[in-house]
Amino acid sequence: MNKRIYLDNAGTTPMAPEVIDTMTEMMKNVFGNASATNYYGREAKNILETSRYTIAQSINAKDSEIIFTSGGTESDNTAIMQTAMLRQTEGKHIISTKIEHEAVLKPLKRLEKMGFEVTYLDVDEKGQINLEDLKKAIRPDTILVTIMTINNEVGSVQPIKEIGEIVAESNAWFHTDAVQAYGEIPLDVEEMKIDLLSTSAHKLNGPKLIGFLYERDGIDLPSYLQGGDQELKRRAGTENVPAIAGFAKAAELHSNDAIEKNREKYLSFKKALVEGLKENGIDFEINGNLEENMAPQVINIWFKGIKSDVLLTNLDLDGIVGAAGSACTAGSLNPSHVLVAMFGADNPRVYESLRFSFSIENTMDDIHQLVETLTKIITRLKNR
Ligand SMILES: Cc1ncc(COP(=O)(O)O)c(C=O)c1O
């Protein structure tokens, strides 16, 4: 078998060696509780605050606006549930989209059961919301608009700056799940008028179970977890300083300069993949499109007539890891809610699409091997 190739980086990424080195150093030498006033605590606090500064700078935020959390899920849950709890006397209406991650959709479902009303915006075949729909949906009692920056399955990028401007005119706060976007496209909370923003380190070659919630100064959401006064009383629980330092290192490795270089590299991967498949006569279409309003690191492809679970398993046997939005339960395919929102439940695309997502470790050789392997498998499956 050829060397194994990992192309499921939107699922999670391998940790960068620099991140591992930073964390190892911290785990060996910095064990103090950052809330303690003793020497060891002060040492940990120093690392914590230096990391916070690095992270805050990366999105043009103030240090006081960064709350470290256990990752994307906690940041999304906190932003949504705690906004609802804090603002419920002002209104009970929330706006979101049909293509959000479960870490947004599930808290919204819970709030609906509690008497809140949620408007889920449609998306078009490119995975884009319509700004006019958003404008029409906003009401005086809308307290929160939560719209993801980059979709994790197809990679569509929403017009965050325009959304921020629209929401800023209303009474609502604007939260964006930027878990797939942070470190892949430049984000500026001031320019984009974002009030709350969620991230997760393991999507950008950092450790798992660490992320942050950006919370605009003055918002002051109560801690979702009940306990100590850490993170300026906004997130109870002793901070994991080595993981936070690792996250800051990962953020440094994904500076805006690096983002630009990676974007070029990933675009050349996508072009090589598409051209290679075309040359080999494979029948496919991109879900979304190649470049415009698309995440650099994600491509989702409809392989016509080939069930996604079959293709995925065959690829895995040949050493290549991709992903399908649809999960196979007891022999039947559950189509992805994202592809259904884009194309409708009856479209074969929802059962026949795969996602490939890149990270800093991938090379053009990986893409050549992907083209070759896909061609071999698809030709074999078609000729069965
Ligand atoms: C868009 C999006 N939001 C939230 C999450 C959850 O993040 P975490 O795994 O850090 O809890 C993910 C992870 O897959 C994601 O892709």
The ligand as a Gaussian input file, in Angstrom:
#p B3LYP/6-31G(d) Opt

LIG

0 1
 C      -18.362000      24.213000      12.718000
 C      -18.054000      23.477000      13.982000
 N      -18.557000      23.927000      15.136000
 C      -18.301000      23.315000      16.312000
 C      -17.513000      22.197000      16.367000
 C      -17.249000      21.543000      17.696000
 O      -15.949000      21.851000      18.120000
 P      -15.206000      20.960000      19.237000
 O      -14.857000      19.668000      18.587000
 O      -14.007000      21.759000      19.608000
 O      -16.138000      20.816000      20.377000
 C      -16.981000      21.679000      15.180000
 C      -16.173000      20.437000      15.213000
 O      -16.279000      19.597000      14.340000
 C      -17.253000      22.336000      13.960000
 O      -16.769000      21.904000      12.801000

